[in-house]
Amino acid sequence: MFFQPERAHDSTYSTYRIQQAVQQAEFASAFAETQPQNSRQSPPELCIGIPSVRRKGVSYLKLVLGSLQHGLSAEERMRLHFVVLLAHVDQTEHPDYGQPWLSGMADDLVSYHDEEERLELAQTMTSRPHAIKAKFDYSIVMEECEKTGAPYILMVEDDVVFLDGWRHRTMKALDTAMAKSWETGQTSFLYLRLFYYEGLLGWNSESWPTYLGSSLSITAIVLVSLVAARRYVARAYLTHTVLLITTLVFMPLLIALFFIAGRNSMLPQPVGVHAMDKYACCGQGLVFPRSTVTQDLLPLFRRNMSSKLSTDSFIEKHADETGALRWALTPVVMQHVGGQSSHNGRRGDTYGPSRLWSFEFEGNNAAQLAAEHAQAQGQLIDDLKIQSSV
């Protein structure tokens, strides 16, 4: 009733980040040949894996890599490792193949041709359903990230943009997620979700008994309070007519207004790290502990290579069956901007609002995020100095 799509889908901040992402890609392209190779001696703190396929008439890979790397200090960049798979047997089919900015921003450009067995499987995937090949590509990138020794692996779809300062927020959230997992008696968790679609977190029809019970309880509490007030305080004013009108007219109208306003407005997700094991969509950005990838996910993907479930549904099914912990970060640190599906289906505009959209993301203040990021960068330098002096 109150929803105005043209205002709700105003892509103010994501447009700003897209501009910065393009600038970062141009910088990487200009200095691709002069940039020093990553000389990291120890495993990165986070490996970011991105499988990418050709999309009809558009490519988003530059945007996700550019937004991930724009604004990073040298210290931050050294703690990250980027793995990109152009998911084609003939990689020249991908519009970004051979682009200088790609080699300048990716630490590892993996290929099906890196392993003979992988190439043979990839060749058979060309005739398989999209969901099967997507999981195959996902597992390759996960495996390559696992080889880096990074304690956490962030798997990202190639049609998103990240906010300024995503790294320090994510690493802090991972510490919190691990601490909360220990509090529940588990030594790890399945994933930390960095993006979710708010539209699925509204009122759900299967929860109607809960909503009805809560509404009746609140009405009963109000009625009892009014009856008590009439008896002991304001008998002259709280007549039977007033009680009836309040209970049978005003209360239903107020309750209806509460539900019409929407769950995300009236009962928003708590800020910070919280459990999200229902109504979560989709797989745009999930961070997995390395132990989870090694012990659970990679064997799971290999055993179920022919599953026709989409990648995110496949992971959720595994979580439902095993009871694995699923955490989410609020507010989200990324936005889905893809209007062209990876299997040739239109979702919305080429760069802008689609069906999967975080409304809260667009309310970010660029200046405030930049200041927060600068403070986090200073704190990282101080921490590194303390570590080196110990």
N, C-alpha and C positions, 0 to 999 in steps of 0.2 A: 504493500500500500504506500509506504514512504520511500521506496527504492527508486532512485533516479539513475539509470544506467550511464548516461552521458557524464554525470558528475562522479559516479563511483569508479568509472574506468578511466579517469583522468590520469594519464601515465606521466606525471610530472617528474618524479624522481628517477624512474627507470629510463626516461628519455635522457636525463642528465647523465646517468651512468653509461648509457650507450655511447654518448658523445665522448666521454672520458675513455671508454674502452677502445674506441676507434683511434683516439690519440695515442693510447698506449701501444696499439698494434703498429701504428705508423712509426713510432719511436723504435720499436723492436725491429721493424723492417729496415729502417735506416742504419741501425747499428748491429745488424745480425752477424756480419762477418767479423766485427771487432769485439763483440762481447766475449769475455773469457768463459771457458768451459767450467761447469760446476765442479769445484774442487773439494766438495764436502768430504770429510774424512769419516764422519759418523752418520748413522741413518737419519733421515729427515724426521721431523716431528709429525709430519702429515704428508701423505702422498695423495695427489688429486688425479683421479682417472677419468678420462673423457672418451667414450666411444662416439664416433661421429660418422654419419652417412650422408650421402647426397640427398638434398631435398629439392623439390621442383621449384626452380626459379629463385632460390634464396639460400644463403648459408649463414648460420648463426655462430659458428665456431670462433670467429674473431671476437665476437662480443663476450662470450663466456670467458675466454682466456684473458682478454683485455681487462674486463672488470675484476677478475681474480687478481691480476697483477698490478693494476693501476694503484699508485700510492704506496706500494710496499717499499719499505726501507731495504737496504742491502742485507741487514741482519734478518729481517723477516723472510726475504726471498730465499736466503740460504737454508732456511729451515723447512722449505717446501720442495716437493718434487712433483713435476707435472708429466703425466703419461697420456699420450694421445694415440688413439687408433683410428685411422681412416679406414672404415670397415668395408673395403671392397677388395676383391681379388686383384683387380687392376686398379690401383690407387689413383691413377690419372683420371678416373671417372669422377673423383671428388673435386669440386671446384677449388678447394683450398690446397690441393696437392702442389708442392713445390713453391708455395708462397714464402718469401723471406721472413715474414712476421711469424709464421708457424714454427720454423726452425729456430727462430730467436726466442720464442716463448715456451716451447715444449722441451723438457729435459730428455724425454725418450719418445721417439716416434716409432711405435711398434707396427708390425706388419704381419699378415698371415704367412708371408714368405720367410719369417724368422725361423720357423720350425716346419719340417716336412709333414709331420702328422697334422699340424694345425692347418696347413695349406690344403691338404686332402679333405679335411672336414669342412673347411670354408667353401671349397668348390661344390660340395654336396648341399651346402646351405642355400645356394642361389635359387633352388627350386622348392625350398621349404617355406612354411608360413612365417610371416614376419616375427611373431612372438618367439619362435624357436631360434631364429638367427640372432635376435636381439639379446637373448640370454647367453648365447654362445659368445657374442662380442663382449658382453658385460663380464663374463667369467675370464676372458683373456686379459682384459684391463685390470681386473681385480688381482689376477695372478701376477701380472707384471708389477703392480704396486706392492704386493706381498713380498716380492723378491728384494725390494729396497730396504726391508727391515723396519719401515716406519711403523710406529705403534698404532697409528690410526690411518684408515683409508677412506677418503671422501670420493664417492662415485657421483658423477654429475652428468646430467643430460646436456646436450650441446645447444639448447635453445633457452638459456637463462642468463640473467645478469646478477651480480653480487653487489652488495652495498659497500661503501667505503668503511674499512675496519672490520670486515667479516672475519679475518683470521683470529684476532684476539678475542672476539666474542665466541667464536667456535671453540677455541682451545680452552677458554674458561668454562664453557658449557660442558665440554668433555670431562673436565675434572669433576664438575658437579654431578654429571651422569654416573661416573664411576663411583663416586662417594655414595650416591643414592642407591646404586645397585648393591653395594656392600651392606647398606642398611637393611635391605630386603633379604639378606642372606645369600646373595648370588655374587660370584666373583667377577662377572662381566655382564654385558648386555648385548642385544642384537644390533641396534643402531641408534643413532641420534639423528632425528629428522630436522633439516634446516629449512624446509619449505612444506607448507600444507595449504590445501584449498579450504578457505573458511566456509564456503557454501555447504560443505558436507557436515559442518559442525552446528547446524541449526537444530530446530525441533525435529525429532525423528518419530515417525508414526508408531514404531514398535514400543515407544516409551510412554504411550498415552496413559496407561494406568498410573504411572508415576506422576505425570502432569495433573491428572484428575485428582489423585489423592492429595497432592500438594495444594491444589486450588481449594478443595473442600476443607482442608485443614486450616488454611489461612482464613477462609470465610468463617469457619467455626470459631477461631481465635478472636476475630474481630467481633463476632456476635456475642460471645461470652464476655468480652471486655466491655461492650456497650451495655449489656444487661447488668453487669456489676456496677458500672458507672451510674446507670439509671437508679439502681437500688440504693447506692450509698452516697452519690454526689449530686447528680443533675436530673432528678426524676421529672422535674417540670419541663425540661427541654427535650429529653430523650423519650418521646412518646412512642406508643406502639407503631404509629405510622412512620416515624423516623427510623425505627429499627427495621421495619419491613422494607422501606425504600433503600436504606443503606445495604441491607443484606441481599435483597433480590434484584436491585437495579445498579447501584453504584459499584458494589464489589464485582459483579460479573463484567461490568464495563471496564473496570480497572484491570481485571485479570485478562480480559480480551486485549486491551491495549498493551499489556506486558508481552503477550505472545506475538502480537502484530509487530511490535518493535524489533523482534528477532533475538535469538539467543546470543549471537555475537555482540549485540549491543547491550543486552541486559545482564548476561552472564559470560563475559569474555574469558578467553583462556588466561590463566595466571602468567604473569611475567616470569621468565626464567625457564628452568628445565622441569618438565612435568611429563607424566605418563600419557601416551596416546596410543592405545591399542585398538581403538575403534574409529571408524569414519575418517581415516587418514588417507589423503591422496596428495601427491602420487610419488613417483620415484625420482623427482627432479634433483634432489640433493640428500643423500644419506651417508652418514659417517659410520663406518664399521670398525670395531677394534680388530687389530691384526689377528688376535687369537681366534676371534669368531670367524674370520675369513678362512684361516688355515684349517681349523678343526671342523667347522660346520658348513660354511657356504660353498667353498670350492668343491668339496666332496658331494654336496647336495646338487650342485649344478651339473656335475659330471654324471651322477647317477640318473638324473632326470632330464637329459638333454632333449628328449622328444616331447617334453611337456608343452602343451599349447597355451598355457597360462602366460599372461604378460609378465614381465620381470617383476614389477612391484607386487602384483597379485601372487606370484610364485613365492616371493619372500614373506608376504603376509600370511599365506597358508602355512608355511613352515613355522612362523611365529605362533600362530594359533594352535598348531599341533604340539609344539614343544613348550609353550608358555614362556618363551624368551621375552626379555624386557625390551620395550620399545619406548624411547624417550623422544620428546620434541622440544625445540627451542622457540620461545616466544619473547620478543617479536622475531619473525623470520628474517634471515639475512640474505635472502635471494628472491628474485621475481622470475616468473615464467613469461617470456615474451614471444614465444614461438607461435606463429599463426599457421605454419605449414608443418603438418605431421611428417614424421620420418618415414611413413609408408603412404605418402602421397594423398593425404586427406587434409582438407582445409579446416582450420580451427577458428581463425579470425583474421585480423590484419597481419601483414608481414612482420612488422615490428610493433607490437602493441598488445592491447587487451585481447585475451582469448577466454575460452570457457574456464580454464584453470588460471586463477588470478588471485593474488594477495592484495586485498584492498588496503590493508594496514601499511604495506611496504611503501606505497606512494605518499604516505604522510611523513616520510623521513625528511629531516632538515639537513641539507648538505653541509652547512657550516658547522652545525653541532656535531655531526658525525666526523668531520675532518678534525675538529678539536679533540674529540674523544680518541680518535686514531693516533693523533700526534702525542697525546698523553701516554697511550699504550706503548708507542714506539720508544718514548723516553724511559718508561719503566722497564722495557725489555733490555735496553742498553745498560741500565743500572744493574739489572739482574745478571747480565753477562759479565759485567765488571766484578761483581761480587763472586761469581763462580770462578773467574780466572784468578782471583786473589786467594782463594781457599787452597 
